[in-house]
Amino acid sequence: MIFLSRLRFRTKINLGLTLIVVFTALIIALFVTSMASEALVDQTRKRGKVLAGNLALRAEDPLLSTDLLQLESMVNEVKEADDEIIYAFILDDKERVLASTFREGFPVQLREANSSGKQINAIMIDTGSQKIYDFAAPIFISEKNLGTVRIGLSRAGIQSVVQNLIFAISALTGAVLLVAVLASTHFARRMTFRLGTLQKHAVDIVRTHLGPEISNESTHENNHNSSRKNLKGDEIQELTETFDAMAMNLESHIEDLEITETNLTRQKELLKTIINVSPDYISLIGPAYTYLAVNKPLAKHIGKTEEEIIGLKDEDLFSTHEALVRTEEIRKVLNTGKIINKETREQDDNYSTVRWFHTIRVPVYSESSKIIGVLSTSREITELKSYQAQLIQSQKMESVGKLAGGVAHEINTPLGIILGYAQLLQDDISPDDQISKDLKIIEKQARVCRKIVSDLLGFSRQTESEKTEMCFNNSILEVVQLVSHTFKLEHIEISTKLDDRFPIIHGDPEKLKQVWLNLLSNAMEAIDDQGSIQITTILDISTMTITALFADTGHGVEPQKIGSIFDPFYSTKPVGKGTGLGLSVSFGIIKDHGGSIEAISPLPKSILAGMNAPDDTGPGTLFKVVLPLDAISAVEQVMNTGSV
């Protein structure tokens, strides 16, 4: 078996087919030879019986007439008619030989070797040199046995026919065997060629794609190659061993892939966690303008889950105008690869909140340097923009204040001289004189100029403030009480919602009253026919600040102008109706107190709804003043309120 297992597969196929053909030929030859022999023997027996029977019928008359010559002639004719007939002779009823074909003496043992009854009897006689079928046919006339006819047929003819048949079958078997070997050789060659090719590919796969990555398997592979060289197995065994090596390498690779998959999954979760904890709005959009990935802050901002956003487009998530802008930006990045870096301003439906975003859109490239998507990152910079606006405004106010202060100082002295001389001249002239009236006009206008100069000095903080502890609410109530009558005449209602904890601040009461008066005056002038003004104070202990909100239902301020309303001499009033210094002076006073002042227009709907204003009112303006609490007073405030 070991020798057989070491044969080549081609040899095994040839040997197997040869054995199958030979074994089949032997079976067929034995079966056919046996059947042919039996058929020939049976045919020979039938022929011998026929010959013996015919000779017995023909011998009746010569036997009755005792014509021995005719009997002799008859047995000779029978023998000469067939080469397989070895002898023929006729016996009388007393077993005496009347005629025979033996010329050199009749063998006595042959006469008693066979006998007939009423039927023809056939036996096999072995003479030592050959085998003879002996047929004995009785000769009857009127139920009287007159004698016996004996004929001997040689079996050599039958054996010759059988041998010829065996030879023919052997020749045919040889021819079939040759064809089978040739066919099997061709078949085995094709099969082993395919097996060899498959094995070669398998070995190449193991060495090229699997083997080099498994350093620990190099020794095993060398051992495997060495053992394969020493092995005398066939192609299938070699292919099996190659596939075993491939399976082993694949198993090792699968383990590596599982480890890699675990690492990738862990890294993916880590990356997803990092992206989700980022406060920025991060998204990835594919070339079909659909969202491929978003982080949780962006999904929360849109109002959907991450899974709901994946696969949607901007037109499915944003308003028509915003979707068009976003889609155009994505198209530009996808087509040109240029990075978009911009700042955008968003305002909610109630116009109460304005948010600024810094958005960057960068292209995402594949390994073939083809743009496959756009990565967008948006960061809210509302607080930064607020600080930036405050810084710009502060710088601008500081520059303008310095200029105004310098000019005011230079003008203040000549104005004082003009005012003084105008008063002196009035003392020398009768009050009814026209010159006295003109001097009063000069004095009046000089005082107006002096008031302007005083405001400019206040704006530039070049006038001294006398700060004391004061009640924030009381300063507002005093101003409200002062102007309430005038406002009622103008059909303007003033309502207050003051914090009942009566916050105490460290400030100049007169200066702050001037601020409240300026704000109320501006609100009254913004209301055309009738309207309302709401004043709210809010104490915030956590930030140690007090906030005053002045909301009016006037015509509001245009968005593009709201950044300029605190500039000196900026006014929307007609010429002669105002100097444009009220808000600038208020800005300077609040800054001098360490606070801030800002304007919001239109008025937030939440505040407008609480003022019970008519539907056609507005859009209104909100001024927000924030002042710090006095340090000592704040502690007392906390102790009194118990708030932190």
VOGU-3710 file (C-alpha; in Angstrom, 3 decimals, decimal comma):
1> miflsrlrfr> 0,000/0,000/0,000  2,882/2,373/0,753  4,319/1,665/-2,693  0,897/2,251/-4,257  0,392/5,520/-2,353  3,728/6,842/-3,600  2,868/6,325/-7,265  2,036/9,367/-9,364  -1,599/10,040/-9,943  -1,192/9,528/-13,691
11> tkinlgltli> 0,332/6,100/-13,088  -2,452/5,212/-10,712  -5,067/6,048/-13,309  -3,306/3,978/-16,002  -2,793/1,054/-13,647  -6,359/1,179/-12,412  -7,863/1,309/-15,899  -5,554/-1,514/-17,061  -6,560/-3,750/-14,186  -10,223/-3,000/-14,759
21> vvftaliial> -9,969/-3,850/-18,469  -7,926/-7,015/-17,846  -10,198/-8,230/-15,112  -13,260/-7,535/-17,236  -11,680/-9,309/-20,214  -10,874/-12,366/-18,122  -14,392/-12,562/-16,778  -15,835/-12,173/-20,259  -13,377/-14,698/-21,747  -14,128/-17,343/-19,104
31> fvtsmaseal> -17,836/-16,828/-19,400  -17,863/-16,805/-23,188  -15,476/-19,773/-23,430  -17,569/-21,815/-21,054  -20,760/-21,038/-22,900  -19,151/-21,671/-26,271  -17,660/-24,977/-25,123  -20,958/-26,169/-23,742  -22,714/-25,087/-26,934  -20,185/-26,870/-29,117
41> vdqtrkrgkv> -20,293/-30,034/-27,014  -24,064/-30,017/-27,097  -23,977/-29,424/-30,844  -21,438/-32,212/-31,279  -23,634/-34,608/-29,282  -26,647/-33,699/-31,339  -24,676/-34,140/-34,557  -23,269/-37,464/-33,376  -26,717/-38,717/-32,453  -28,033/-37,661/-35,852
51> lagnlalrae> -25,177/-39,355/-37,661  -25,553/-42,542/-35,598  -29,342/-42,556/-36,031  -29,112/-42,081/-39,802  -26,514/-44,806/-40,113  -28,724/-47,137/-38,062  -31,695/-46,518/-40,382  -29,611/-47,032/-43,484  -28,112/-50,231/-42,059  -31,462/-52,024/-41,523
61> dpllstdllq> -31,825/-53,401/-45,034  -28,191/-54,494/-45,541  -28,263/-56,043/-42,115  -31,405/-58,096/-42,956  -29,840/-59,200/-46,203  -26,491/-59,751/-44,502  -24,843/-57,524/-47,137  -21,565/-56,937/-45,339  -20,030/-55,107/-48,289  -22,724/-52,479/-48,258
71> lesmvnevke> -22,390/-52,129/-44,496  -18,663/-51,667/-44,944  -19,295/-49,114/-47,640  -21,740/-47,223/-45,439  -19,380/-46,866/-42,448  -16,566/-45,717/-44,732  -18,812/-43,074/-46,319  -19,770/-41,790/-42,917  -16,175/-41,500/-41,781  -15,063/-39,787/-45,004
81> addeiiyafi> -17,984/-37,320/-44,822  -16,736/-35,693/-41,621  -13,149/-35,188/-40,497  -14,146/-35,233/-36,842  -15,462/-38,830/-37,129  -12,639/-41,028/-35,928  -14,337/-44,364/-36,369  -17,645/-46,012/-37,234  -18,654/-49,639/-37,004  -21,762/-51,848/-36,906
91> lddkervlas> -22,396/-54,746/-34,474  -25,042/-57,468/-34,799  -27,262/-58,514/-31,973  -24,531/-60,794/-30,675  -21,982/-57,912/-30,464  -20,054/-59,204/-33,466  -18,417/-56,593/-35,664  -20,049/-56,676/-39,091  -18,338/-53,596/-40,569  -15,845/-51,021/-39,285
101> tfregfpvql> -13,463/-48,319/-40,380  -10,531/-49,817/-38,517  -8,019/-51,176/-41,037  -5,378/-52,274/-38,606  -7,512/-54,301/-36,303  -10,566/-53,591/-34,265  -9,907/-52,617/-30,645  -11,750/-55,172/-28,554  -12,185/-52,784/-25,537  -14,046/-50,369/-27,736
111> reanssgkqi> -16,845/-52,850/-28,459  -17,832/-53,065/-24,815  -17,178/-49,417/-23,980  -20,696/-48,328/-24,918  -24,015/-50,025/-25,419  -27,432/-48,902/-26,504  -30,817/-49,729/-25,257  -33,756/-48,487/-27,160  -32,248/-44,968/-27,313  -29,050/-43,557/-28,685
121> naimidtgsq> -26,431/-43,461/-25,927  -23,387/-41,143/-25,884  -20,347/-41,450/-23,593  -16,886/-39,900/-23,364  -13,996/-42,248/-23,989  -10,514/-41,182/-22,926  -7,907/-43,130/-24,821  -5,040/-41,395/-23,073  -4,018/-39,492/-26,163  -7,369/-37,981/-26,967
131> kiydfaapif> -10,972/-37,839/-25,886  -13,727/-39,251/-28,068  -17,471/-38,919/-27,954  -18,847/-42,397/-28,602  -22,441/-42,703/-29,865  -24,290/-46,081/-29,869  -27,552/-46,243/-31,880  -29,690/-49,425/-31,819  -31,029/-50,993/-35,047  -34,650/-52,121/-34,584
141> iseknlgtvr> -36,996/-53,841/-36,977  -40,471/-54,627/-35,647  -39,313/-54,175/-32,056  -36,460/-56,653/-32,681  -32,927/-55,515/-32,017  -30,787/-56,463/-34,991  -27,601/-54,716/-33,900  -25,847/-51,474/-32,936  -24,207/-48,693/-34,864  -21,247/-47,001/-33,149
151> iglsragiqs> -19,688/-43,700/-34,233  -16,796/-41,919/-32,547  -16,339/-38,109/-32,796  -13,106/-36,440/-31,832  -13,185/-33,635/-29,222  -10,082/-31,999/-30,651  -12,174/-30,004/-33,109  -14,242/-28,527/-30,314  -11,099/-27,629/-28,379  -9,641/-26,018/-31,497
161> vvqnlifais> -12,748/-23,862/-31,916  -12,673/-22,896/-28,215  -8,981/-22,023/-28,441  -9,638/-19,859/-31,498  -12,437/-18,159/-29,572  -10,140/-17,526/-26,563  -7,511/-16,145/-28,884  -10,032/-13,815/-30,509  -11,267/-12,589/-27,108  -7,669/-12,085/-25,940
171> altgavllva> -6,836/-10,110/-29,053  -9,940/-8,009/-28,642  -9,124/-7,480/-24,955  -5,608/-6,419/-25,857  -6,919/-3,913/-28,365  -9,451/-2,551/-25,875  -6,714/-2,417/-23,215  -4,461/-0,449/-25,532  -7,228/2,019/-26,339  -8,097/2,253/-22,632
181> vlasthfarr> -4,474/2,926/-21,657  -4,148/5,599/-24,319  -7,439/7,217/-23,275  -6,578/6,998/-19,574  -3,124/8,437/-20,220  -4,631/11,397/-22,056  -7,304/11,827/-19,392  -4,767/11,526/-16,548  -2,432/13,970/-18,255  -5,158/16,571/-18,581
191> mtfrlgtlqk> -6,338/15,993/-15,047  -2,844/16,099/-13,532  -2,073/19,174/-15,636  -5,068/20,965/-14,102  -4,167/19,674/-10,663  -0,605/20,861/-11,183  -1,804/24,289/-12,283  -4,152/24,494/-9,305  -1,345/23,438/-6,972  0,991/26,026/-8,499
201> havdivrthl> -1,590/28,772/-7,982  -2,193/27,602/-4,438  1,544/27,641/-3,698  1,834/31,112/-5,228  -1,042/32,329/-3,068  0,541/30,895/0,057  3,997/32,292/-0,704  2,941/35,636/-2,193  -0,188/36,662/-0,307  -0,241/34,613/2,860
211> gpeisnesth> 3,235/33,417/3,689  5,277/36,670/3,836  2,920/38,259/6,349  3,354/35,381/8,757  6,911/35,576/9,917  6,431/32,848/12,492  5,277/30,493/9,767  8,449/30,746/7,665  10,124/27,886/9,504  6,994/25,833/9,162
221> ennhnssrkn> 6,835/26,572/5,429  10,449/25,542/4,913  9,788/22,346/6,800  6,673/21,837/4,752  8,551/22,310/1,455  11,297/19,983/2,623  8,834/17,294/3,641  6,997/17,699/0,302  10,232/17,144/-1,597  10,904/13,953/0,334
231> lkgdeiqelt> 7,360/12,738/-0,052  6,601/10,315/-2,959  2,877/10,975/-2,977  0,738/11,823/-5,980  -0,505/15,191/-7,189  -3,697/15,037/-5,132  -1,723/14,467/-1,946  0,554/17,398/-2,791  -2,485/19,538/-3,587  -4,086/18,472/-0,312
241> etfdamamnl> -0,956/19,420/1,624  -0,809/22,740/-0,205  -4,420/23,434/0,696  -3,692/22,392/4,272  -0,896/24,958/4,357  -3,208/27,517/2,785  -5,942/26,735/5,313  -3,470/27,065/8,161  -2,241/30,402/6,823  -5,797/31,556/6,233
251> eshiedleit> -6,704/30,621/9,788  -3,777/32,672/11,042  -4,805/35,546/8,783  -8,395/35,308/9,987  -7,169/35,595/13,564  -5,124/38,659/12,565  -8,162/40,093/10,766  -10,333/39,514/13,831  -7,760/41,320/15,980  -7,569/44,106/13,392
261> etnltrqkel> -11,371/44,308/13,240  -11,496/44,598/17,030  -8,899/47,374/16,959  -10,715/49,159/14,141  -14,013/48,883/15,994  -12,393/50,268/19,130  -10,790/53,108/17,156  -14,096/53,771/15,387  -15,923/54,024/18,708  -13,157/56,237/20,094
271> lktiinvspd> -13,278/58,499/17,022  -17,079/58,630/17,205  -16,896/59,540/20,890  -14,373/62,298/20,191  -16,514/63,693/17,361  -19,669/63,557/19,461  -18,156/65,265/22,513  -16,874/68,086/20,323  -19,114/71,177/20,650  -18,604/71,918/16,943
281> yisligpayt> -21,144/70,871/14,308  -19,362/68,240/12,212  -20,759/66,562/9,090  -19,544/64,617/6,062  -21,417/65,028/2,770  -20,918/62,697/-0,188  -20,706/63,482/-3,912  -24,479/62,918/-4,207  -24,999/65,833/-1,757  -26,319/63,443/0,906
291> ylavnkplak> -25,168/63,326/4,508  -22,854/60,394/5,173  -22,137/61,163/8,827  -23,024/63,788/11,450  -22,167/64,214/15,110  -24,645/64,505/17,933  -24,408/68,312/18,438  -25,340/68,896/14,790  -28,165/66,336/14,971  -29,494/68,065/18,098
301> higkteeeii> -29,222/71,471/16,407  -31,231/70,196/13,418  -33,745/68,450/15,666  -33,314/64,907/14,386  -31,332/61,834/15,317  -28,100/60,909/13,602  -29,707/57,910/11,926  -32,565/60,046/10,575  -30,174/62,565/8,994  -27,983/59,990/7,212
311> glkdedlfst> -28,987/59,838/3,530  -30,882/63,148/3,533  -29,950/66,338/1,665  -29,821/69,956/2,815  -33,156/70,618/1,130  -34,707/68,012/3,445  -33,326/69,659/6,600  -33,134/73,428/6,106  -35,194/76,247/4,648  -35,152/76,789/0,895
321> healvrteei> -32,749/79,750/0,979  -30,349/78,145/3,467  -30,443/74,829/1,586  -29,564/76,599/-1,693  -26,608/78,378/-0,057  -25,307/75,181/1,534  -25,753/73,127/-1,652  -23,933/75,746/-3,711  -21,014/75,733/-1,278  -20,813/71,925/-1,350
331> rkvlntgkii> -20,916/71,961/-5,157  -18,113/74,505/-5,269  -15,896/72,440/-2,972  -16,607/69,220/-4,890  -15,881/70,820/-8,271  -12,912/73,054/-7,409  -11,456/71,570/-4,232  -11,212/75,052/-2,721  -11,720/75,428/1,015  -14,627/77,592/2,188
341> nketreqddn> -13,954/79,592/5,341  -16,713/81,979/6,376  -18,769/83,383/9,227  -22,559/83,161/9,205  -25,272/84,848/11,270  -28,413/82,971/12,326  -31,492/84,410/14,030  -34,344/82,398/15,488  -37,976/82,883/14,543  -38,655/85,129/17,561
351> ystvrwfhti> -35,778/87,479/16,644  -34,715/87,117/20,260  -31,475/85,228/19,727  -28,706/85,883/17,249  -25,965/83,286/16,863  -22,743/83,501/14,899  -20,949/80,475/13,396  -17,507/80,036/11,883  -17,845/77,411/9,144  -15,035/75,591/7,327
361> rvpvysessk> -15,728/73,227/4,412  -12,788/71,149/3,187  -12,675/68,493/0,430  -12,075/64,839/1,319  -9,793/62,979/-1,124  -9,578/59,268/-1,917  -6,334/57,341/-2,383  -6,516/58,189/-6,095  -6,671/61,932/-5,224  -10,311/62,126/-6,246
371> iigvlstsre> -12,704/64,254/-4,208  -15,194/61,889/-2,569  -16,873/64,203/-0,074  -16,900/67,446/1,890  -16,127/67,685/5,599  -17,879/70,635/7,254  -17,106/72,022/10,701  -19,126/74,847/12,270  -18,171/76,442/15,588  -20,388/78,915/17,394
381> itelksyqaq> -18,556/82,222/17,885  -21,432/84,295/19,224  -19,588/85,134/22,428  -16,409/85,877/20,505  -18,292/88,147/18,119  -19,853/89,932/21,088  -16,449/90,502/22,641  -15,112/91,564/19,263  -17,945/94,072/18,759  -17,479/95,407/22,259
391> liqsqkmesv> -13,768/95,776/21,709  -14,256/97,573/18,400  -16,914/99,818/19,919  -14,719/100,541/22,934  -11,762/101,416/20,754  -13,935/103,576/18,547  -15,513/105,311/21,529  -12,139/105,818/23,140  -10,759/107,440/19,972  -13,821/109,591/19,482
401> gklaggvahe> -13,873/110,442/23,197  -10,281/111,637/23,119  -11,010/113,769/20,077  -14,241/115,135/21,537  -12,602/115,794/24,908  -9,771/117,748/23,309  -12,148/119,784/21,176  -14,461/120,405/24,136  -11,589/121,686/26,257  -10,538/124,088/23,532
411> intplgiilg> -14,109/125,299/22,932  -15,140/125,458/26,573  -12,900/128,472/27,373  -14,023/130,682/24,432  -17,629/129,769/25,183  -17,184/130,892/28,777  -15,742/134,185/27,601  -18,571/134,690/25,081  -21,158/133,851/27,732  -19,498/136,192/30,298
421> yaqllqddis> -19,237/139,128/27,914  -22,802/138,626/26,741  -24,008/138,845/30,353  -21,848/141,936/31,027  -23,199/143,709/27,970  -26,759/142,978/29,049  -26,119/144,802/32,336  -25,223/147,988/30,401  -28,194/147,928/28,073  -31,892/148,390/28,741
431> pddqiskdlk> -33,785/145,069/28,676  -36,231/146,519/26,170  -33,490/147,395/23,760  -33,142/145,229/20,663  -29,437/144,800/21,424  -30,301/143,333/24,816  -32,656/140,863/23,142  -29,902/139,861/20,709  -27,472/139,411/23,593  -29,969/137,068/25,294
441> iiekqarvcr> -30,119/135,021/22,120  -26,305/134,891/22,097  -26,313/133,880/25,772  -28,947/131,175/25,146  -27,110/129,641/22,211  -23,819/129,870/24,123  -25,399/127,897/26,953  -26,594/125,284/24,415  -23,052/125,009/23,138  -21,773/124,738/26,692
451> kivsdllgfs> -24,276/121,925/27,324  -22,947/120,128/24,274  -19,386/120,643/25,431  -20,371/119,330/28,853  -21,888/116,222/27,251  -18,743/115,699/25,211  -16,625/115,927/28,349  -18,958/113,486/30,059  -18,711/111,107/27,114  -14,932/111,330/27,175
461> rqtesektem> -15,016/110,755/30,975  -13,154/113,936/31,573  -15,690/115,085/34,125  -15,547/113,841/37,665  -18,248/111,384/38,845  -19,269/111,312/42,473  -20,040/107,648/43,134  -21,835/106,650/46,292  -23,904/103,711/47,447  -27,308/104,055/45,869
471> cfnnsilevv> -30,459/102,031/45,301  -30,659/100,998/41,693  -34,462/100,755/41,611  -34,953/104,121/43,283  -32,876/105,929/40,674  -35,134/104,471/37,952  -38,355/105,221/39,873  -37,317/108,830/40,405  -36,842/109,323/36,663  -40,093/107,531/35,861
481> qlvshtfkle> -41,973/109,714/38,302  -40,328/112,770/36,762  -41,391/112,003/33,168  -44,630/110,104/33,739  -46,856/113,165/33,354  -45,202/114,209/30,124  -45,437/110,705/28,734  -49,131/110,453/29,569  -49,724/113,538/27,506  -48,043/111,746/24,610
491> hieistkldd> -50,282/108,643/25,192  -47,325/106,549/26,254  -47,705/104,164/29,161  -44,714/103,324/31,379  -44,804/100,057/33,342  -42,128/98,729/35,709  -41,167/95,240/36,867  -38,433/96,001/39,350  -36,618/93,388/41,380  -38,097/93,587/44,897
501> rfpiihgdpe> -34,723/92,882/46,521  -33,745/96,531/45,926  -30,186/96,009/44,652  -27,544/98,442/45,908  -24,784/99,626/43,602  -21,821/101,983/43,861  -22,502/104,726/41,325  -23,255/108,324/40,521  -27,033/108,761/40,948  -27,212/111,906/38,839
511> klkqvwlnll> -25,231/110,389/35,965  -27,322/107,229/35,994  -30,511/109,267/36,079  -29,195/111,026/32,989  -28,829/107,615/31,326  -32,345/106,535/32,246  -33,682/109,874/31,055  -31,863/109,539/27,709  -33,218/106,029/27,199  -36,776/107,082/28,025
521> snameaiddq> -36,478/110,141/25,771  -35,307/108,032/22,857  -38,143/105,548/23,495  -40,722/108,308/23,513  -39,404/109,753/20,260  -39,459/106,271/18,660  -43,181/105,866/19,419  -45,135/107,717/16,745  -48,684/107,834/18,125  -49,154/105,781/21,227
531> gsiqittild> -47,374/102,878/22,798  -45,858/101,550/25,929  -42,517/101,322/27,654  -41,614/98,536/30,021  -38,730/98,795/32,492  -37,454/95,620/34,132  -34,639/95,167/36,639  -33,076/91,786/37,352  -30,627/91,076/40,161  -28,207/88,231/39,409
541> istmtitalf> -26,246/87,252/42,523  -24,319/84,499/40,701  -22,676/87,052/38,383  -22,892/89,935/40,890  -24,679/92,156/38,342  -27,876/94,139/38,063  -29,577/94,395/34,678  -32,038/97,023/33,501  -34,162/96,367/30,412  -35,850/99,290/28,644
551> adtghgvepq> -38,305/97,913/26,071  -40,431/100,123/23,862  -42,970/99,505/21,103  -41,529/102,166/18,815  -40,455/101,930/15,178  -37,219/100,174/16,120  -33,768/100,457/14,567  -32,713/98,992/11,237  -30,288/96,041/11,658  -27,549/97,727/9,578
561> kigsifdpfy> -27,709/100,873/11,747  -27,929/99,347/15,183  -24,138/99,156/15,475  -23,822/102,936/15,016  -26,420/104,282/17,421  -23,840/104,799/20,195  -21,525/106,821/17,925  -21,255/110,539/18,811  -23,476/112,837/16,728  -25,254/109,861/15,152
571> stkpvgkgtg> -28,976/110,571/15,046  -32,011/109,553/13,043  -33,846/112,688/14,163  -34,365/115,678/11,835  -31,894/118,527/11,949  -32,402/120,696/15,028  -34,283/117,938/16,907  -31,222/116,435/18,615  -27,463/116,465/18,777  -26,941/112,689/18,664
581> lglsvsfgii> -24,986/112,732/21,897  -27,565/111,214/24,263  -26,732/107,550/23,681  -23,010/108,337/23,329  -23,036/110,086/26,711  -25,048/107,189/28,190  -22,504/104,764/26,767  -19,682/106,721/28,398  -21,453/106,858/31,780  -22,193/103,129/31,820
591> kdhggsieai> -18,602/102,376/30,844  -17,422/104,685/33,603  -19,424/102,520/36,029  -17,782/99,331/34,696  -20,963/98,129/32,971  -22,217/97,530/29,464  -25,065/98,760/27,325  -26,448/97,237/24,143  -29,449/97,644/21,880  -31,573/94,845/20,356
601> splpksilag> -34,037/95,509/17,578  -36,585/94,247/16,784  -37,906/93,657/20,272  -37,933/89,927/21,246  -41,437/88,545/20,801  -41,434/87,098/24,312  -41,080/90,606/25,769  -43,384/92,210/23,189  -46,128/89,681/24,039  -45,904/90,633/27,736
611> mnapddtgpg> -46,467/94,333/27,016  -50,039/93,844/25,693  -49,225/96,016/22,704  -51,496/96,183/19,589  -50,720/93,825/16,716  -49,571/96,656/14,428  -47,108/97,876/17,051  -43,406/97,539/16,758  -41,024/96,188/15,905  -39,677/97,979/19,016
621> tlfkvvlpld> -36,272/98,236/20,621  -34,730/96,799/23,762  -31,878/98,534/25,612  -30,026/96,293/28,023  -27,869/97,909/30,732  -25,716/95,685/32,963  -23,886/97,152/35,983  -21,743/95,418/38,592  -22,913/95,306/42,183  -20,966/97,118/44,839
631> aisaveqvmn> -18,643/94,590/46,538  -19,679/95,408/50,089  -23,293/95,874/49,131  -23,279/92,562/47,278  -22,257/90,705/50,416  -24,979/92,438/52,340  -27,374/91,641/49,507  -26,520/87,969/49,698  -26,952/87,988/53,456  -30,297/89,740/53,185
641> tgsv> -31,705/87,564/50,397  -30,009/84,313/51,292  -29,323/83,814/47,571  -26,034/82,721/46,098
//
